[in-house]
Amino acid sequence: MNVSKVHLAECGLPLPHILRLGSTQISTRDYVVLRIETDSGLYGEAIGYPRGTPLFETLSLMAKQVIAQKASMRREIMYRLENSNIPGRAALTRGLSLFDIGLWDIACKAAQQPLFEYLGAFKTQAEVTAVAGYYMDRRQISEITDEVHGLLDAGHHRVKVMLKGNDPDFDRAYAAAVTKDTRGIVAADAHWSWNTLTEARRVCRDLDSMGFDFIEDPFAANDTSLTHELQRDLTTPIAAGEDVFGPRAFADLVKGIGILRVDATTCGGVTGAIEAINIAAACGRSVFPHVFAPLHVHLACAFPNVEAAEYIPSSSGADPIETLLIDLPEIRDGKIKPGEEPGVGIRIDWEKVRQSARRMTVITSTDC
């Protein structure tokens, strides 16, 4: 069963308004979609955010190294890709991750099992956390508070909201409003807003008394020492790690935080996510995966220390990924169930992809 063809597409889906996450501004949600075909007829799929990186180009180059390789030799393929350009590895992580996910998808289909069963299956459904508070620059605090309460009333065990990060007075008032009567079931995402420990402390020491379940990403992913130092100041757990790659980086980060964030689309695929989950377990920490619920629910149902899956409700207008997917997992009463079809849970609607694609390509043996 050898890789015979690789399909790639880059799609940009417009958002209703400019989305501000810390200092980042987003006017379209961009996705890169991958399909790895084999000569047996089995195929694997993956989808991820480029986040300003040349992900399409990276995958195009990687595809030429994967064509004609035995798809079941996943670790060999990934080892060769990862070590083919060691100086540039940091720029390749998203591409490596999507190829790994696609190869796991093929393996699960060959075994005729969904990923969570292929990994051993711990449970058949997981808690789900909803993300709220997008477009806060256009909304009243009371409107976001109503959104949070509506999601909690619908059965979600936890809701995560955005912080502005650059407006301490607003964040204090906003945090007080959304945590009133919801202590321990609302979390806050700072989206890498702070560059110094001084400014982070000024805000987080006030937030610490408000009963947030966790505070996420106070600093950029590489500022591990600042994240650790801030955690020592706070009772509220800090959650971080969604942009970390490699077992040593995870091992360094997790020992000084409360919750490890893992994203299979950035950390090395399913393989990297499993490594990170096990590292967290060894340190007595729980794991909370970053969005991509159709995939990550399988990890939440396979490992005891993965506490929930995360999703952005389509009603928020902030992440229209559902437009490009089919057979989405069921969410009901705050629980999410993984799909029962063989594979990792990602099933691409290629007709919708073609309609929204900025560019597409197919790599075959003639391109190598």
C-alpha positions as a Python dict, from the first residue, in 0.01 Angstrom:
ca = {
    (1, 'M'): (0, 0, 0),
    (2, 'N'): (208, 288, -136),
    (3, 'V'): (128, 659, -157),
    (4, 'S'): (26, 733, -516),
    (5, 'K'): (-112, 1085, -509),
    (6, 'V'): (-140, 1389, -279),
    (7, 'H'): (-416, 1649, -316),
    (8, 'L'): (-376, 1994, -159),
    (9, 'A'): (-606, 2293, -138),
    (10, 'E'): (-589, 2631, 31),
    (11, 'C'): (-924, 2785, 121),
    (12, 'G'): (-1014, 3124, 264),
    (13, 'L'): (-1360, 3162, 415),
    (14, 'P'): (-1473, 3518, 489),
    (15, 'L'): (-1572, 3619, 840),
    (16, 'P'): (-1864, 3855, 908),
    (17, 'H'): (-1632, 4103, 1083),
    (18, 'I'): (-1262, 4145, 1153),
    (19, 'L'): (-1175, 3907, 1435),
    (20, 'R'): (-926, 4041, 1689),
    (21, 'L'): (-738, 3789, 1905),
    (22, 'G'): (-491, 3983, 2115),
    (23, 'S'): (-274, 4171, 1865),
    (24, 'T'): (-377, 3939, 1580),
    (25, 'Q'): (-645, 4051, 1332),
    (26, 'I'): (-824, 3801, 1108),
    (27, 'S'): (-1058, 3888, 820),
    (28, 'T'): (-1081, 3538, 671),
    (29, 'R'): (-1040, 3194, 825),
    (30, 'D'): (-779, 3020, 615),
    (31, 'Y'): (-746, 2642, 592),
    (32, 'V'): (-517, 2404, 410),
    (33, 'V'): (-664, 2066, 322),
    (34, 'L'): (-466, 1749, 252),
    (35, 'R'): (-562, 1415, 99),
    (36, 'I'): (-309, 1130, 71),
    (37, 'E'): (-416, 858, -173),
    (38, 'T'): (-269, 508, -193),
    (39, 'D'): (-261, 250, -469),
    (40, 'S'): (-492, 31, -259),
    (41, 'G'): (-774, 284, -279),
    (42, 'L'): (-744, 389, 85),
    (43, 'Y'): (-683, 756, 153),
    (44, 'G'): (-615, 982, 448),
    (45, 'E'): (-728, 1340, 507),
    (46, 'A'): (-631, 1630, 729),
    (47, 'I'): (-708, 2001, 769),
    (48, 'G'): (-528, 2280, 952),
    (49, 'Y'): (-479, 2653, 987),
    (50, 'P'): (-178, 2802, 803),
    (51, 'R'): (-171, 3094, 1051),
    (52, 'G'): (43, 3309, 825),
    (53, 'T'): (288, 3031, 735),
    (54, 'P'): (355, 2897, 381),
    (55, 'L'): (177, 2573, 468),
    (56, 'F'): (55, 2501, 115),
    (57, 'E'): (408, 2533, -24),
    (58, 'T'): (552, 2328, 262),
    (59, 'L'): (309, 2043, 201),
    (60, 'S'): (376, 2057, -174),
    (61, 'L'): (747, 2001, -115),
    (62, 'M'): (687, 1729, 143),
    (63, 'A'): (445, 1548, -88),
    (64, 'K'): (723, 1488, -341),
    (65, 'Q'): (918, 1302, -71),
    (66, 'V'): (617, 1092, 29),
    (67, 'I'): (505, 972, -315),
    (68, 'A'): (573, 598, -365),
    (69, 'Q'): (648, 545, 5),
    (70, 'K'): (477, 264, 196),
    (71, 'A'): (191, 429, 385),
    (72, 'S'): (208, 185, 676),
    (73, 'M'): (568, 296, 748),
    (74, 'R'): (434, 612, 907),
    (75, 'R'): (714, 666, 1158),
    (76, 'E'): (983, 618, 896),
    (77, 'I'): (815, 865, 661),
    (78, 'M'): (773, 1124, 935),
    (79, 'Y'): (1127, 1076, 1067),
    (80, 'R'): (1269, 1138, 720),
    (81, 'L'): (1052, 1444, 664),
    (82, 'E'): (1135, 1593, 1003),
    (83, 'N'): (1509, 1543, 960),
    (84, 'S'): (1530, 1646, 595),
    (85, 'N'): (1570, 2012, 694),
    (86, 'I'): (1674, 2039, 1058),
    (87, 'P'): (1759, 2414, 1046),
    (88, 'G'): (1412, 2485, 906),
    (89, 'R'): (1220, 2244, 1128),
    (90, 'A'): (1039, 2518, 1318),
    (91, 'A'): (879, 2637, 994),
    (92, 'L'): (776, 2285, 895),
    (93, 'T'): (579, 2177, 1201),
    (94, 'R'): (229, 2237, 1061),
    (95, 'G'): (313, 2048, 742),
    (96, 'L'): (463, 1759, 936),
    (97, 'S'): (154, 1749, 1156),
    (98, 'L'): (-94, 1728, 869),
    (99, 'F'): (99, 1451, 694),
    (100, 'D'): (112, 1252, 1018),
    (101, 'I'): (-265, 1294, 1066),
    (102, 'G'): (-330, 1182, 708),
    (103, 'L'): (-115, 871, 752),
    (104, 'W'): (-292, 784, 1080),
    (105, 'D'): (-622, 821, 893),
    (106, 'I'): (-504, 561, 642),
    (107, 'A'): (-388, 328, 922),
    (108, 'C'): (-724, 348, 1099),
    (109, 'K'): (-911, 283, 776),
    (110, 'A'): (-688, -16, 703),
    (111, 'A'): (-771, -148, 1052),
    (112, 'Q'): (-1140, -60, 998),
    (113, 'Q'): (-1152, 129, 1328),
    (114, 'P'): (-1212, 489, 1436),
    (115, 'L'): (-904, 642, 1593),
    (116, 'F'): (-1023, 627, 1953),
    (117, 'E'): (-1080, 250, 1924),
    (118, 'Y'): (-753, 201, 1736),
    (119, 'L'): (-581, 366, 2035),
    (120, 'G'): (-754, 141, 2286),
    (121, 'A'): (-1073, 336, 2372),
    (122, 'F'): (-1123, 465, 2725),
    (123, 'K'): (-1478, 596, 2679),
    (124, 'T'): (-1733, 661, 2405),
    (125, 'Q'): (-1807, 1030, 2467),
    (126, 'A'): (-1630, 1328, 2621),
    (127, 'E'): (-1708, 1660, 2782),
    (128, 'V'): (-1702, 1952, 2540),
    (129, 'T'): (-1599, 2311, 2609),
    (130, 'A'): (-1758, 2584, 2397),
    (131, 'V'): (-1569, 2901, 2304),
    (132, 'A'): (-1757, 3232, 2335),
    (133, 'G'): (-1696, 3605, 2333),
    (134, 'Y'): (-1572, 3658, 1979),
    (135, 'Y'): (-1602, 4006, 1823),
    (136, 'M'): (-1599, 4162, 2170),
    (137, 'D'): (-1495, 4497, 2020),
    (138, 'R'): (-1841, 4513, 1859),
    (139, 'R'): (-2048, 4381, 2148),
    (140, 'Q'): (-2162, 4485, 2493),
    (141, 'I'): (-2034, 4290, 2792),
    (142, 'S'): (-2392, 4201, 2880),
    (143, 'E'): (-2440, 4040, 2538),
    (144, 'I'): (-2137, 3816, 2588),
    (145, 'T'): (-2251, 3729, 2940),
    (146, 'D'): (-2585, 3619, 2796),
    (147, 'E'): (-2401, 3407, 2539),
    (148, 'V'): (-2199, 3237, 2814),
    (149, 'H'): (-2507, 3164, 3024),
    (150, 'G'): (-2689, 3031, 2719),
    (151, 'L'): (-2410, 2783, 2649),
    (152, 'L'): (-2398, 2673, 3013),
    (153, 'D'): (-2775, 2632, 3019),
    (154, 'A'): (-2743, 2411, 2710),
    (155, 'G'): (-2536, 2168, 2917),
    (156, 'H'): (-2176, 2264, 2844),
    (157, 'H'): (-1958, 2186, 3144),
    (158, 'R'): (-1729, 2479, 3067),
    (159, 'V'): (-1719, 2788, 2846),
    (160, 'K'): (-1405, 2973, 2742),
    (161, 'V'): (-1408, 3346, 2669),
    (162, 'M'): (-1160, 3584, 2509),
    (163, 'L'): (-971, 3859, 2688),
    (164, 'K'): (-877, 4178, 2506),
    (165, 'G'): (-535, 4172, 2666),
    (166, 'N'): (-451, 4532, 2573),
    (167, 'D'): (-722, 4696, 2786),
    (168, 'P'): (-681, 4599, 3155),
    (169, 'D'): (-978, 4801, 3278),
    (170, 'F'): (-1209, 4640, 3023),
    (171, 'D'): (-1076, 4292, 3100),
    (172, 'R'): (-1133, 4338, 3474),
    (173, 'A'): (-1492, 4454, 3425),
    (174, 'Y'): (-1558, 4190, 3161),
    (175, 'A'): (-1407, 3910, 3374),
    (176, 'A'): (-1613, 4013, 3676),
    (177, 'A'): (-1931, 4002, 3469),
    (178, 'V'): (-1876, 3665, 3299),
    (179, 'T'): (-1763, 3490, 3621),
    (180, 'K'): (-2051, 3615, 3835),
    (181, 'D'): (-2235, 3301, 3950),
    (182, 'T'): (-2016, 3084, 3723),
    (183, 'R'): (-1703, 3027, 3931),
    (184, 'G'): (-1499, 2732, 3809),
    (185, 'I'): (-1689, 2678, 3485),
    (186, 'V'): (-1567, 2973, 3277),
    (187, 'A'): (-1210, 3001, 3147),
    (188, 'A'): (-1024, 3293, 2986),
    (189, 'D'): (-793, 3305, 2683),
    (190, 'A'): (-538, 3589, 2671),
    (191, 'H'): (-414, 3500, 2319),
    (192, 'W'): (-46, 3575, 2389),
    (193, 'S'): (-133, 3933, 2481),
    (194, 'W'): (156, 4017, 2715),
    (195, 'N'): (525, 4063, 2649),
    (196, 'T'): (644, 4122, 3005),
    (197, 'L'): (576, 3956, 3336),
    (198, 'T'): (502, 4298, 3484),
    (199, 'E'): (201, 4371, 3262),
    (200, 'A'): (70, 4014, 3289),
    (201, 'R'): (84, 4026, 3668),
    (202, 'R'): (-108, 4355, 3681),
    (203, 'V'): (-407, 4194, 3513),
    (204, 'C'): (-381, 3830, 3619),
    (205, 'R'): (-354, 3901, 3992),
    (206, 'D'): (-699, 4059, 3971),
    (207, 'L'): (-834, 3778, 3754),
    (208, 'D'): (-694, 3522, 3997),
    (209, 'S'): (-963, 3599, 4253),
    (210, 'M'): (-1254, 3571, 4009),
    (211, 'G'): (-1278, 3193, 3990),
    (212, 'F'): (-1168, 3124, 3632),
    (213, 'D'): (-1114, 2755, 3561),
    (214, 'F'): (-792, 2849, 3382),
    (215, 'I'): (-616, 3140, 3211),
    (216, 'E'): (-475, 3048, 2872),
    (217, 'D'): (-172, 3167, 2676),
    (218, 'P'): (-57, 3475, 2867),
    (219, 'F'): (266, 3476, 2665),
    (220, 'A'): (394, 3353, 2329),
    (221, 'A'): (468, 2982, 2303),
    (222, 'N'): (845, 3030, 2334),
    (223, 'D'): (821, 3232, 2658),
    (224, 'T'): (816, 2924, 2879),
    (225, 'S'): (1009, 3080, 3166),
    (226, 'L'): (768, 3376, 3189),
    (227, 'T'): (470, 3140, 3179),
    (228, 'H'): (619, 2935, 3463),
    (229, 'E'): (694, 3241, 3672),
    (230, 'L'): (342, 3377, 3628),
    (231, 'Q'): (195, 3040, 3728),
    (232, 'R'): (392, 3053, 4052),
    (233, 'D'): (216, 3384, 4129),
    (234, 'L'): (-134, 3250, 4068),
    (235, 'T'): (-378, 3001, 4212),
    (236, 'T'): (-568, 2978, 3883),
    (237, 'P'): (-414, 2715, 3652),
    (238, 'I'): (-242, 2842, 3340),
    (239, 'A'): (-315, 2650, 3020),
    (240, 'A'): (-58, 2663, 2740),
    (241, 'G'): (104, 2456, 2468),
    (242, 'E'): (-113, 2465, 2154),
    (243, 'D'): (179, 2591, 1940),
    (244, 'V'): (453, 2377, 2097),
    (245, 'F'): (631, 2110, 1893),
    (246, 'G'): (844, 1821, 2014),
    (247, 'P'): (858, 1606, 2329),
    (248, 'R'): (1140, 1799, 2495),
    (249, 'A'): (957, 2130, 2454),
    (250, 'F'): (640, 1979, 2600),
    (251, 'A'): (833, 1825, 2890),
    (252, 'D'): (988, 2163, 2970),
    (253, 'L'): (657, 2349, 2951),
    (254, 'V'): (420, 2113, 3131),
    (255, 'K'): (608, 2092, 3459),
    (256, 'G'): (536, 2457, 3535),
    (257, 'I'): (171, 2498, 3428),
    (258, 'G'): (-165, 2355, 3528),
    (259, 'I'): (-315, 2233, 3199),
    (260, 'L'): (-137, 2134, 2878),
    (261, 'R'): (-295, 2252, 2554),
    (262, 'V'): (-227, 2016, 2264),
    (263, 'D'): (-310, 2062, 1896),
    (264, 'A'): (-243, 1765, 1669),
    (265, 'T'): (-239, 1999, 1367),
    (266, 'T'): (68, 2181, 1502),
    (267, 'C'): (249, 1952, 1747),
    (268, 'G'): (346, 1669, 1513),
    (269, 'G'): (12, 1513, 1429),
    (270, 'V'): (-151, 1229, 1616),
    (271, 'T'): (195, 1095, 1700),
    (272, 'G'): (305, 1424, 1855),
    (273, 'A'): (-23, 1464, 2041),
    (274, 'I'): (7, 1117, 2195),
    (275, 'E'): (363, 1195, 2306),
    (276, 'A'): (247, 1521, 2466),
    (277, 'I'): (-49, 1354, 2639),
    (278, 'N'): (177, 1089, 2789),
    (279, 'I'): (431, 1349, 2901),
    (280, 'A'): (151, 1539, 3074),
    (281, 'A'): (31, 1220, 3241),
    (282, 'A'): (381, 1151, 3372),
    (283, 'C'): (380, 1500, 3527),
    (284, 'G'): (32, 1461, 3674),
    (285, 'R'): (-125, 1718, 3441),
    (286, 'S'): (-445, 1710, 3240),
    (287, 'V'): (-463, 1790, 2869),
    (288, 'F'): (-715, 2008, 2688),
    (289, 'P'): (-685, 1991, 2305),
    (290, 'H'): (-717, 2301, 2089),
    (291, 'V'): (-1031, 2310, 1868),
    (292, 'F'): (-1049, 2066, 1570),
    (293, 'A'): (-1309, 1873, 1771),
    (294, 'P'): (-1380, 1604, 1505),
    (295, 'L'): (-1019, 1486, 1547),
    (296, 'H'): (-944, 1571, 1909),
    (297, 'V'): (-1257, 1405, 2049),
    (298, 'H'): (-1087, 1076, 1961),
    (299, 'L'): (-795, 1165, 2188),
    (300, 'A'): (-1037, 1271, 2462),
    (301, 'C'): (-1202, 928, 2436),
    (302, 'A'): (-873, 737, 2431),
    (303, 'F'): (-672, 889, 2719),
    (304, 'P'): (-790, 939, 3079),
    (305, 'N'): (-598, 1265, 3132),
    (306, 'V'): (-756, 1442, 2831),
    (307, 'E'): (-1030, 1633, 3008),
    (308, 'A'): (-1247, 1754, 2719),
    (309, 'A'): (-1270, 1851, 2354),
    (310, 'E'): (-1314, 2214, 2243),
    (311, 'Y'): (-1528, 2364, 1971),
    (312, 'I'): (-1632, 2702, 1839),
    (313, 'P'): (-2011, 2707, 1787),
    (314, 'S'): (-2104, 2787, 1429),
    (315, 'S'): (-2342, 3053, 1562),
    (316, 'S'): (-2039, 3260, 1669),
    (317, 'G'): (-1937, 3320, 1307),
    (318, 'A'): (-1572, 3290, 1408),
    (319, 'D'): (-1467, 2956, 1257),
    (320, 'P'): (-1662, 2826, 956),
    (321, 'I'): (-1458, 2504, 932),
    (322, 'E'): (-1781, 2303, 936),
    (323, 'T'): (-1842, 2431, 582),
    (324, 'L'): (-1555, 2212, 460),
    (325, 'L'): (-1635, 1898, 661),
    (326, 'I'): (-1898, 1626, 652),
    (327, 'D'): (-2017, 1377, 916),
    (328, 'L'): (-1940, 1603, 1212),
    (329, 'P'): (-1949, 1448, 1559),
    (330, 'E'): (-2268, 1479, 1759),
    (331, 'I'): (-2273, 1739, 2038),
    (332, 'R'): (-2559, 1713, 2287),
    (333, 'D'): (-2605, 1815, 2651),
    (334, 'G'): (-2243, 1921, 2685),
    (335, 'K'): (-2107, 1591, 2549),
    (336, 'I'): (-1942, 1507, 2219),
    (337, 'K'): (-1925, 1164, 2057),
    (338, 'P'): (-1653, 1064, 1810),
    (339, 'G'): (-1757, 940, 1471),
    (340, 'E'): (-1781, 563, 1435),
    (341, 'E'): (-1648, 554, 1079),
    (342, 'P'): (-1291, 420, 1043),
    (343, 'G'): (-1039, 704, 1047),
    (344, 'V'): (-932, 1002, 1255),
    (345, 'G'): (-1264, 1185, 1228),
    (346, 'I'): (-1174, 1431, 950),
    (347, 'R'): (-1389, 1390, 640),
    (348, 'I'): (-1350, 1661, 379),
    (349, 'D'): (-1629, 1789, 155),
    (350, 'W'): (-1421, 1830, -159),
    (351, 'E'): (-1702, 1995, -355),
    (352, 'K'): (-1713, 2272, -93),
    (353, 'V'): (-1334, 2288, -99),
    (354, 'R'): (-1332, 2339, -476),
    (355, 'Q'): (-1589, 2616, -445),
    (356, 'S'): (-1383, 2812, -191),
    (357, 'A'): (-1026, 2722, -287),
    (358, 'R'): (-777, 2995, -369),
    (359, 'R'): (-551, 2731, -520),
    (360, 'M'): (-531, 2355, -553),
    (361, 'T'): (-271, 2109, -673),
    (362, 'V'): (-221, 1737, -717),
    (363, 'I'): (123, 1578, -675),
    (364, 'T'): (194, 1243, -842),
    (365, 'S'): (504, 1043, -931),
    (366, 'T'): (554, 1253, -1245),
    (367, 'D'): (622, 1555, -1020),
    (368, 'C'): (900, 1385, -824),
}
